Amino acid sequence: MKKFVLSFAVALLCSVGAYAQKYAFIDTEYILKNIPQYESANQQLEQSSKKWQKEIEALNNEAQTLYKNYQAEMVFLTDEQKQEKEKEIVAKETEASELKRKYFGNDGELFKKKESLMKPIYEELYNGLKGIAESKGYAAIWDRATGMIMFVNPKIDISDDLLNNLGYAK
């Protein structure tokens, strides 16, 4: 009986081990800091950002100067001249905010430049990660830096099983 229980326990442990999944962690901050192209891209983005910010600040400074001059001259101006100066100030402020949106908006130049510079790096990172995961048999890989799952083996996705179980089969 002892041999049977011992054999059963060994068989059970072996079968559980066969279904065990392998997981891994990476640190993208550390990885990206050690990729020269990433650092170069960041420097390019930083330079562009500073250049564009200076342009915007120059327009804002012009608008402030116009406003200060307007305040100083206001008592000497006619109503028509006041309106003209006010329009000029508003136009300069609008120009600055449009330029800011053009450079730093959701679909602005900085976003486009970042996407064009970083996309190849991120694709290379993902393809390398996928290759390691497949060759070493990892079911999932997490990123310590962001807390996000970076790779999941599609074989362990049970979404269709859950939909079937809920009665929403395809």
C-alpha positions as a Markdown table, in Angstrom:
| # | Residue | x | y | z |
|---|---|---|---|---|
| 1 | Met | 0.0 | 0.0 | 0.0 |
| 2 | Lys | 2.9 | 2.4 | 0.8 |
| 3 | Lys | 4.4 | 1.7 | -2.6 |
| 4 | Phe | 1.0 | 2.5 | -4.3 |
| 5 | Val | 0.6 | 5.8 | -2.3 |
| 6 | Leu | 4.2 | 6.8 | -3.0 |
| 7 | Ser | 3.9 | 5.9 | -6.7 |
| 8 | Phe | 0.6 | 7.9 | -6.9 |
| 9 | Ala | 2.2 | 10.9 | -5.2 |
| 10 | Val | 5.2 | 10.9 | -7.6 |
| 11 | Ala | 2.8 | 10.5 | -10.6 |
| 12 | Leu | 0.7 | 13.4 | -9.3 |
| 13 | Leu | 3.7 | 15.6 | -8.8 |
| 14 | Cys | 5.0 | 14.8 | -12.3 |
| 15 | Ser | 1.7 | 15.6 | -13.9 |
| 16 | Val | 1.3 | 18.9 | -12.0 |
| 17 | Gly | 4.9 | 19.8 | -13.1 |
| 18 | Ala | 4.0 | 19.1 | -16.7 |
| 19 | Tyr | 1.2 | 21.7 | -16.6 |
| 20 | Ala | 3.2 | 24.3 | -14.8 |
| 21 | Gln | 3.7 | 27.6 | -16.6 |
| 22 | Lys | 7.0 | 29.5 | -16.8 |
| 23 | Tyr | 6.9 | 33.3 | -16.1 |
| 24 | Ala | 9.5 | 35.9 | -16.3 |
| 25 | Phe | 10.1 | 39.6 | -15.5 |
| 26 | Ile | 12.0 | 42.3 | -17.4 |
| 27 | Asp | 12.9 | 45.9 | -16.5 |
| 28 | Thr | 12.3 | 48.1 | -19.5 |
| 29 | Glu | 13.8 | 51.1 | -17.9 |
| 30 | Tyr | 17.1 | 49.3 | -17.5 |
| 31 | Ile | 16.9 | 47.7 | -21.0 |
| 32 | Leu | 16.1 | 51.0 | -22.7 |
| 33 | Lys | 18.9 | 52.8 | -20.9 |
| 34 | Asn | 21.3 | 50.3 | -22.4 |
| 35 | Ile | 20.1 | 50.7 | -26.0 |
| 36 | Pro | 22.2 | 53.5 | -27.6 |
| 37 | Gln | 19.5 | 54.2 | -30.3 |
| 38 | Tyr | 17.0 | 54.9 | -27.5 |
| 39 | Glu | 19.3 | 57.4 | -25.8 |
| 40 | Ser | 20.0 | 59.1 | -29.1 |
| 41 | Ala | 16.2 | 59.3 | -29.9 |
| 42 | Asn | 15.6 | 60.8 | -26.5 |
| 43 | Gln | 18.2 | 63.4 | -27.1 |
| 44 | Gln | 16.7 | 64.3 | -30.4 |
| 45 | Leu | 13.3 | 64.6 | -28.9 |
| 46 | Glu | 14.7 | 66.8 | -26.1 |
| 47 | Gln | 16.4 | 69.1 | -28.5 |
| 48 | Ser | 13.3 | 69.5 | -30.6 |
| 49 | Ser | 11.2 | 70.1 | -27.6 |
| 50 | Lys | 13.5 | 72.8 | -26.3 |
| 51 | Lys | 13.6 | 74.5 | -29.7 |
| 52 | Trp | 9.8 | 74.5 | -30.1 |
| 53 | Gln | 9.3 | 75.6 | -26.5 |
| 54 | Lys | 11.6 | 78.6 | -27.1 |
| 55 | Glu | 9.5 | 79.5 | -30.2 |
| 56 | Ile | 6.3 | 79.5 | -28.1 |
| 57 | Glu | 7.9 | 81.4 | -25.3 |
| 58 | Ala | 9.1 | 84.1 | -27.8 |
| 59 | Leu | 5.5 | 84.5 | -29.0 |
| 60 | Asn | 4.2 | 84.7 | -25.5 |
| 61 | Asn | 6.8 | 87.3 | -24.6 |
| 62 | Glu | 5.8 | 89.3 | -27.7 |
| 63 | Ala | 2.2 | 89.1 | -26.5 |
| 64 | Gln | 3.2 | 90.3 | -23.0 |
| 65 | Thr | 5.2 | 93.2 | -24.4 |
| 66 | Leu | 2.3 | 94.2 | -26.6 |
| 67 | Tyr | 0.0 | 94.1 | -23.5 |
| 68 | Lys | 2.4 | 96.1 | -21.4 |
| 69 | Asn | 2.8 | 98.7 | -24.1 |
| 70 | Tyr | -1.0 | 98.8 | -24.5 |
| 71 | Gln | -1.5 | 99.4 | -20.8 |
| 72 | Ala | 1.1 | 102.2 | -20.9 |
| 73 | Glu | -0.4 | 103.9 | -23.9 |
| 74 | Met | -4.1 | 103.1 | -23.1 |
| 75 | Val | -5.0 | 106.6 | -21.9 |
| 76 | Phe | -3.7 | 108.2 | -25.1 |
| 77 | Leu | -5.5 | 105.9 | -27.5 |
| 78 | Thr | -8.9 | 106.3 | -29.1 |
| 79 | Asp | -11.5 | 103.5 | -28.8 |
| 80 | Glu | -10.7 | 102.4 | -32.3 |
| 81 | Gln | -7.0 | 102.2 | -31.6 |
| 82 | Lys | -7.7 | 100.3 | -28.3 |
| 83 | Gln | -9.7 | 97.7 | -30.2 |
| 84 | Glu | -7.0 | 97.4 | -32.8 |
| 85 | Lys | -4.3 | 96.9 | -30.1 |
| 86 | Glu | -6.4 | 94.4 | -28.2 |
| 87 | Lys | -7.0 | 92.4 | -31.5 |
| 88 | Glu | -3.2 | 92.4 | -32.1 |
| 89 | Ile | -2.6 | 91.1 | -28.5 |
| 90 | Val | -5.2 | 88.4 | -28.9 |
| 91 | Ala | -3.9 | 87.4 | -32.3 |
| 92 | Lys | -0.4 | 87.0 | -30.9 |
| 93 | Glu | -1.7 | 84.9 | -27.9 |
| 94 | Thr | -3.7 | 82.8 | -30.3 |
| 95 | Glu | -0.7 | 82.3 | -32.5 |
| 96 | Ala | 1.3 | 81.1 | -29.5 |
| 97 | Ser | -1.4 | 78.6 | -28.4 |
| 98 | Glu | -1.9 | 77.3 | -31.9 |
| 99 | Leu | 1.9 | 76.8 | -32.2 |
| 100 | Lys | 1.9 | 75.0 | -28.9 |
| 101 | Arg | -0.9 | 72.7 | -30.0 |
| 102 | Lys | 0.9 | 72.1 | -33.3 |
| 103 | Tyr | 4.1 | 71.0 | -31.6 |
| 104 | Phe | 2.9 | 69.5 | -28.3 |
| 105 | Gly | -0.8 | 68.5 | -28.9 |
| 106 | Asn | -2.1 | 65.0 | -29.0 |
| 107 | Asp | -1.3 | 64.6 | -32.7 |
| 108 | Gly | 1.5 | 67.2 | -32.7 |
| 109 | Glu | 5.0 | 67.2 | -34.1 |
| 110 | Leu | 6.5 | 65.9 | -30.9 |
| 111 | Phe | 4.1 | 62.9 | -30.9 |
| 112 | Lys | 4.8 | 62.2 | -34.5 |
| 113 | Lys | 8.6 | 62.5 | -34.1 |
| 114 | Lys | 8.5 | 60.3 | -31.0 |
| 115 | Glu | 6.5 | 57.7 | -32.8 |
| 116 | Ser | 8.9 | 57.6 | -35.8 |
| 117 | Leu | 12.0 | 57.4 | -33.6 |
| 118 | Met | 10.7 | 55.0 | -30.9 |
| 119 | Lys | 8.5 | 52.6 | -32.9 |
| 120 | Pro | 11.5 | 50.7 | -34.4 |
| 121 | Ile | 13.1 | 50.4 | -31.0 |
| 122 | Tyr | 9.9 | 49.1 | -29.4 |
| 123 | Glu | 9.3 | 46.7 | -32.2 |
| 124 | Glu | 12.8 | 45.3 | -31.9 |
| 125 | Leu | 12.3 | 45.0 | -28.1 |
| 126 | Tyr | 9.0 | 43.2 | -28.5 |
| 127 | Asn | 10.3 | 40.8 | -31.2 |
| 128 | Gly | 13.3 | 40.0 | -29.1 |
| 129 | Leu | 11.0 | 39.4 | -26.1 |
| 130 | Lys | 8.7 | 37.2 | -28.1 |
| 131 | Gly | 11.6 | 35.2 | -29.4 |
| 132 | Ile | 13.0 | 34.6 | -25.9 |
| 133 | Ala | 9.5 | 33.7 | -24.6 |
| 134 | Glu | 8.9 | 31.2 | -27.4 |
| 135 | Ser | 12.4 | 29.6 | -27.2 |
| 136 | Lys | 12.4 | 29.3 | -23.4 |
| 137 | Gly | 8.7 | 28.4 | -23.1 |
| 138 | Tyr | 7.5 | 31.4 | -21.0 |
| 139 | Ala | 3.7 | 31.8 | -20.8 |
| 140 | Ala | 3.9 | 35.4 | -19.8 |
| 141 | Ile | 6.5 | 38.1 | -19.2 |
| 142 | Trp | 5.9 | 41.1 | -16.9 |
| 143 | Asp | 7.7 | 44.4 | -16.9 |
| 144 | Arg | 8.8 | 45.5 | -13.4 |
| 145 | Ala | 9.2 | 49.1 | -14.4 |
| 146 | Thr | 5.6 | 49.6 | -15.5 |
| 147 | Gly | 3.8 | 46.6 | -13.9 |
| 148 | Met | 2.4 | 45.7 | -17.4 |
| 149 | Ile | 2.3 | 42.4 | -19.0 |
| 150 | Met | 4.7 | 42.7 | -22.0 |
| 151 | Phe | 4.1 | 39.3 | -23.6 |
| 152 | Val | 1.5 | 36.5 | -23.2 |
| 153 | Asn | 1.6 | 33.3 | -25.0 |
| 154 | Pro | -1.6 | 33.0 | -27.0 |
| 155 | Lys | -1.9 | 29.4 | -26.1 |
| 156 | Ile | -2.8 | 30.3 | -22.5 |
| 157 | Asp | -5.6 | 32.7 | -23.5 |
| 158 | Ile | -8.9 | 31.3 | -22.3 |
| 159 | Ser | -11.1 | 34.1 | -23.6 |
| 160 | Asp | -13.0 | 31.9 | -26.0 |
| 161 | Asp | -13.5 | 29.3 | -23.3 |
| 162 | Leu | -15.0 | 31.9 | -21.0 |
| 163 | Leu | -17.3 | 33.2 | -23.8 |
| 164 | Asn | -18.4 | 29.6 | -24.4 |
| 165 | Asn | -19.0 | 29.1 | -20.7 |
| 166 | Leu | -21.1 | 32.3 | -20.5 |
| 167 | Gly | -23.1 | 31.3 | -23.6 |
| 168 | Tyr | -21.7 | 33.8 | -26.0 |
| 169 | Ala | -20.0 | 31.3 | -28.3 |
| 170 | Lys | -19.0 | 32.5 | -31.8 |
